[in-house]
């Protein structure tokens, strides 16, 4: 990352995130001045302490100077504590804002944008990268103010004691600064690689937590442990590299410090022999120089935090600034529902990472209040149709209409408010049954929730639970059976009361008893509503008003169940395979 890019990201950080805390920054600046003043006072007080107490044996100063030293240390300690407290608050708020914006960007992203990155990459940005920015906006900011002021104050003390010794120190100090400064670019590259390794590890952990049952049933624990070991090893190597870069300057700087002190002692001895300074000046200057060493080192390594933070800002802004392909025009008119007729007009679609078109100039009509079933082999394009109706994706060619309104030309929220969806991969939240159902309508009454559950054939099993509607169901409903989860999903869709229903193989993974209950629930859900259903079991769509048979993105047959059994070889073969 070049200097202009770093400057750009730091300016954006200040303008959009840090600027609002200017009053706190000025307070921290004032406290930093107190830290600098008290630190220099400690060094300066050694001069009169040695001269008056140890050389002149003045007992008045024997009490007065120790009191001043206590006050100086107390002022430094309290001021430093308050300044760090302020920096922690600033860093915490900046971190919170970044995490809020990242979470918002993820939630508002369209499907293609979300699918362009691994989930672990998003989690890494929310944790690892935001932590680096927190360090930059809090610790680095405070240290820059505190150490700069402290160094200036100590240099004043040093020049006050002897300008020749001060010039010697000024010549030697930049050598230490140069060594530490050279580490900045290396740290920026190292942290970037570490962030990448962190996202890989996070992705891996997400996958094994989601798929632990599959791992166990196929007895792949050892293989996954090897994968884990590799990911952890990579992350560890990157972290170790960062740590090594951080300490690389230590021996060089300690050696340089040795030369500086040796040169200082030699020069001081010469000046003392000439009578230009006294032993009191020597110790006061030595204290100031030693105290100045830490801020010099800190300021020199400041660029490490700057490079690392700027690299993290770049990665985070890539997500925050990403442009959605699905644009919601807030000024567009709302979708007006008449009978919820859906029409696909020569629609073609290709997934971003796909090689072939999922739909090929496809045209279809789903009459309002009727059920249209989609059947065909995997990859035929059934799920694509389901995903295009609520505009999870937009087709590259052709148009989709609801009641003669192009869905691209209506308000996106109004479109999705008219659609309810139930899929085979039921999504439930780690919350109560009540709140999972209310997700569709947050202001729903208890009566409305109970009515929806009755229609979804879910009331009986809910009432048998110890806490009934207040029962916590665990992550994605882990404490419920597949049929129970599906009925809750249907109850949620019923509560939404949308005129358009999308069913994506809602009964594919259920046993016969559960399927019967779910089918009853689906009947109540889809009654007098425009329904598009993807059927895994063809026996479940016998009563559909029309069945569309698909192959490789094309429609090959349309008809009722009986008509297709007579006239469609493809449908007949599909049906016979399931019957027999």
N, C-alpha and C positions, 0 to 999 in steps of 0.2 A: 504494500500500500504506500503510495507516494504522499508527499507533504500536503499537496492540494486536496487530496481525498480526505486526509486526516482533519485538515482545517474545516472542510465542508461538513463533516459529521459532527465535529465539536461545536461548530456554530449552530447547527440544527439542534444539538443537545441543549445548548444554552438557551436558544430562542424559544423552543417548544416545551422544555421540561424544567430547566433550572431557573430561568428568568423570574418566574413567579415567586421565588424564595429570596429575592434580593434583600428584603429587610432582615431575614435571618442570616444571610451571607455577610451583610454589613456588621451585624452583631458579632458574628464569628470573627470577622476581621478585627474589630475592636478588642475582643478577647485575645486574639493572636498577638496584637500589639502589647497587651499586658504580659503575655507569655514571653515575648521578645525582650521587653523591658526588664522583667524580673530575672530572666536568664543572664542578661548582660550585667545587671546589678550584682548578681552573685559573683561573677568574675571580677568586677570592679572593686567590690568590697574586700577582696583579698589584699589589695594594695594597702589601704589604711590599717587593716587587721594586722598584717605582718609588721608594718612600720611602727604603728602606735602601741600595739600590745607587746610584740616580741622584741622589737628593737628599742623603742623609747620607754617601754614598761609603763605606759599610761593606763592606770586602772579604770579611768572613766570610760575609755573605749572598750575595755574588757567586758563590760556589760552591754554597752550601747550597740556595738557592731554585731554580736551574736543575735540580739533582738531583731536587727535589720535583716540579718541573714534568714532568720525564721520567717519574717514577714515576706521576704522575697520568694522563698521556697513555697510558702503557703499560697501566695498570689499566683505563682506559676502553676501549682497543682490544681487549685480551684478553677482558674481560667482555662487551663487545658481540659479539665473535665467538662466544663460548660460548653466549650467550643466543640469538643468531640460529641457531646450530646446533640448539639445543633446539627452537626454533620450527619449523625446517624438518622435524625429525623428527615433531613433533606434527602439523603440516600434512600431511605425507606419509602418516601412519597414518590420519588422518581422511579424506583423499582415497581411500586404499585401501579403507577401510570403506564409504564411499559407493559407490564403483565396484563393490565386491563385492555390496552390497545391490541396486544397480541391475541388475547382471548377473543376480543371483538372481531378482529380480522379473520380469525379461524372460523368463528361462528357465521360470519357474513360471507365467507368465501363460497364460490360455486363449486360444484362437484369436481370439475376438471382441475381447478386450482388446488383443492384439497388432495386430490389423488396424485398431484405432481411431486409430492414429498412424502417421505415415510413419517408415520406418527411419532417415531422417536426423534426426528429432526425438530418437529414442533415442540416437543417436550424439552429438548435440549435448549432451544431458544428461550423457553419460558423459565428455565432454571439456571443453567450454566452461563449463558450469555448475559442474562439480566443481572446475575451476580457480579460479573465483570464491570458492567455499567454502574452498578451500585457502588463498587469500589472507586470507580473513576469520579463519580459525582459527589462522593462523600469524603473518603479518606484522602484521595488525591487532591481535591479542592482545598481541604483544610490544610494539608501538609504544604501545599504550594504557598498559601498565605502565611502560615506559621513559620515555616522554615526560612522563607525569604526575609521576613521581618526580623527573625532571630539572627540570621547571618549579618544583616545590615547593622543591627544593634551591637553585635559582638565585634564587627570590624571597626566600629566607632571606638569601642573600648581599646582595641588593639592599637589603633592609630594614636589614641590618647596616651597610651603607655610609651610607645616608641614607633616612630614612622618607618625606621629602617627594618625592624622586625616585622612590621605589618606588611611592608612591600615584599619581603621574603615569603611570607605566608601567602600573599595574593598570587605570587608567581607559581608556588607549589600546589595550591588548592585546585586549579584547573586541571592538573594532571590526574587527580583523583576523579574529578567530574567527567573527564574524557573517557576513562576506563568504563565507568558505569553507564555513560550515555551510549556507548557502542553496543550495549546489550538490547536496546529498545527494539530495533527492527527484528532481531532474532526472536525476541519474546513475542512480538506480534505474529510472526509466522508459526511459532511453537504453539501459541494459544489457539490459532485457527485450526491447526491439525488436531489439537486436543479437543476442540469443540466438535470436529467431525467424528472423532473416536467416541466422544460422549453420546452423540446422536445414534451411532451404530449400536452401542451398548444399550441405550434406552429402548431402541426399536426391538432389539433381541429380548429384553426383559418383558416388554409389552406382549410380544408374540408368545413367549412361554407361559405367561400368566393367562393368556386367552386360550391357549391350546394345550393346557397341561393334561387334560383327559386323553387327548389323542397321543400325546407323548408317552403316557403311562400304558395305554392299551396296546401300543405297538412296541413297548419296551425300548424306547429310544433315549432313555435318561442319560446313558453314557455318551451317546453321540452329541446330545444337546449340552452335556457338561463340557465336552471338548469345544463346542462352539462358544460356550460361555467363557471357557478358559482363554480361548483365542481373543475374544472381544475384550475381556478384562486385561489380558496381557498387553494388547494394543493400547488400551486406555492408560494402563500403568506406565508403559514406555513413554507415552506422550507426556504424562504428568511428571515422570522422572526427568525427562528432557527439560521441561520448564524449570524444575527445581535446580537442575544442574546449571542452567543458564543463569538463574538467579544468584547462585553462589560462586559463579565463575570469577567474578571480580574480587571476591573476598581476599584471596592470598595476595593478588597484585596490589590491592588497596592497602592491605596491612603492611606490605613491604614499603610501599610509597610513604605510608604514615611513619614508618621507622626512619626512613631517610629524612623526612620533614622534621621530625623531632630531633634527630641527630644533628641536622644542620642548624636547627633552632638553638640547641644547647651550645654548639660551637660558637655561633654568632653572638649569643647572649653572653657567653664567657668573655668573648673579646670586648663587647660593649661594657660589661661590668669592670673589666681590667682598665678600661679607658675612663671609667667614672661616668659614662653616659647614662647608665641605668643602675638602680639599686636592686638588691635581692627581692624587695617588695614588688617592684615593677616586673621582675622576672616571673614570679609565681602568679601574679595577676594576669600577665600576658599568656602564660602557659595554660591557665585555666580557661581563658577566653578562646584560645586556639583549639584546645581539646573539645570545648563545648561547640565550637563552630564546625568541627569535623562531621558531626552527625547531620546537621542541616545540609551541608554540602553534599554528603553522600545521599541523603534523602532526595534533594532536588535533582541530583544527577540521575537517580533511578526513577524519577517521576515519569520519564518518557516511556518506561516499561508499562505503567498503568495506562498511559495515553495510547500507545500502540495497541495494547490488548483491548482496551475499551473501544477504540475506533473500529477495530476488526469486528468486535461483537455488535457494535452499532450498525455496521454494514450488513451483517447477516440478519439482524432483526428488521431493519428497514426494508430488506428485500421482501419480507413477509407483509409488513404493514403497508408497503407501497404497491403490492401486487394488485393488478387490475383484473376484476372479474369479467368473464365472458358474458355472463348473464346479468344484464343491467336492468334495474328496476327504475322505470321512469315514474317518479312520484306525481308528476303532472298528468300522467296518462289516465284515461277514464277507468272507472271500476268495471269489472266484468258484470254484466247484467244477465241473470239466468232466466230463461224461459222454460225450456224442457230439458236442458243440459245435453243437447245433441253434440257429439264430438265427430269431427271430420278431419282426416289426414289427406292432404292434397299433394301428391307427388313428392313425398318426403324422403330425403336421402340423409343418412347420418353415418359418420365415421368417428370412432373414439380417437382421442388424441394419440394414444399409444398403440392403436390398432393399425394393422396393415390393410385390412379389407373393410368395405362398407358394411355396417350392421343392418342398415335398411337401404333398399335400392329403389328409389322413385316409387315409394309405396303409397297407395291410396286406399282408404277404408272409411266406413261410416258406422258409428255406434249411435243408434237411436236413443233419444231421451227416455228415461224410465225403464229401459230394457237392459238385459245382460248380454254382453259380448264376451265370449271365451276365446283365448288365444292358445293354440296347441302347436306342438312341433318339437323336433329334437333340440337339444342344447345348442345354442349358437344361432338359432333361427331368427332371433330379433325380437322375441316376445318381451323380455325385460326392458329392452330399449324403448319400445312403445310406451310402456308404463312410466319410464323415467322422463320421457319427452313431454308428457301431458302436464305435469306440474312445473315444467321448465327446470328440471335438474340439469338438463342440457338443452341446447338449441340445435335444430337441424342445420346442416350446411346448405341444403336446398329444400324448396317446398315450404308449405305453411300448414299450421294446425289451427282449427277453428273450434270454438265452443259457442253454440247458438249464433253462428255466422260472424263471430268476433275473433279476429286473429289474436291469438294469445300473446304474441309479441307486442301488440299495440295496447294492451290493457295493463293496469297496475298489477304488479307481480303478487303483492300481498292479497289483493282481492281475488286473484286467480286461485292461489293456494288455500284461501279461506273456504273455497267451494269444494275442496277435495279432501277426502279422508283415505288413508292408506293402511293396509295390513299386509305384512310380508312374512315369509317363512322364517326370516331372521328377526324374531321379535325383539324390539328394543324396549327395555324397562330400566328404570332408574333405582338406585339404592335408596329407596324411600318407602313410604307406606303405600298400601294398595290404593287408598283414597287419593293420595297426591299423584300417583301414576295415572289414574283415570282422569283426574282434574287437569292434567297436563293439556288436554284438549280444550278445556273451558275452565279457567282458574276461578271464575265466580260462580261455578255450579253449586246448587244447593245439595244437601244430603239426599233429598227426595229424587233429584235428577240423577245423581250418581247411582243410587239403589235401583232406579228404573232401568238405567243403562245396563247394569249388571244382571238384572232379571232377563232382559232381552238377549243378553250375551250368554245366558245359561251359566253365569258365574256366581250367582247369589248363594247357592247351596254350599259350595266349597269355601267361600269367604266366611259365611256364618259359622262354619265348623272350626275356623281358626281361633286360637285363644284371644287375640285382640281384634278379630274381625277386620273391619276396614282400616284400622290403625296398625295392622300387622306390617312389620318391616320385611321386605322380600329379598333383601340382599342385592349384590351386584348383578344386574341384568336378570333379576328374578330367580337367583340360584336356588332359593328355597321352595320353588314351585315346580310342578311338572310341566312338560311341554304343552299339554292341552290347557292347563290352567293359565299359563302365560299367554297363550294364543287368545283365550277368552277375555282376558284383561285387555289385550290389545284391541279386540273387537269392541269391548265395552267403551273403550276410549274413543274409538271411531264413531260409535253410536251416539255418544255424548256430543261429539262435534256437530252431528246432524247436518252433514254436507250432502249436496245433491249428486256429487260424483264420488264413486267408490272405486278404488284401485286395489285389487287383491293379487298379490304375487306369491302363488303357490302356498297359500295360507294353511293348507292341511297336509303338506307333503311329508312331514316327519312325525305324524301322529298315528297312534294305534287306532283300531277300529272303533272302540268305545269313545275315545276322545274325539275322533273325527266326526262321529255322529253328533256329539254335543256341539262341536265347533260349527258343523254344517247348519244346525238349527240356529246358532247364533248368527252365522253369515246370512241365512235367509231373512232374519229380522233386520239385519244391517242393510241389506241390498234391496229390500222390498220397495218398489216404485222409485228406485234410484237408478241413474245411469251407472252401470257397473262394467268395468273391464277386469276380467279375471284370467290369470295364467293358471292353467290346470295341470297338476302333476298326475292325478288320477282322473282319467276321462269319465269314469262313472259319476263323478261329482258335478259334471257340467251337462248332463243329459237334458236338463230342462232349460238350458241357456237359449235365449231367443235367436242367437246366431253364434256359430262357431267358425273361427277363422283358422285355417290350417296354413302354417308358415314353413318355409324352407330357405335357409341362407339369405334372409332379408327380404324375401318375396312372399306374397300371398299366392298360394297354389289352389286353394279351394275355400268356398264360403257356403254355409248351409246350416241346417239344424242337425241334431245328432242322427236322426233317422235318415235324413237326406244324404248325409255324408257316408253313412254305413253302406248305402246303396250305390253311391256314385263316386266316392273318393277312395282310391286304392291306398293312398298315404294314410288317411284317417283310419281306414279299415285295418291296416297293418298295425298301426299304433294301438288301436283298441284291442285287437286280438292278442297282442303281446301281453297286455295287462290282464285280460280275462283268463288266459291260459298260463 
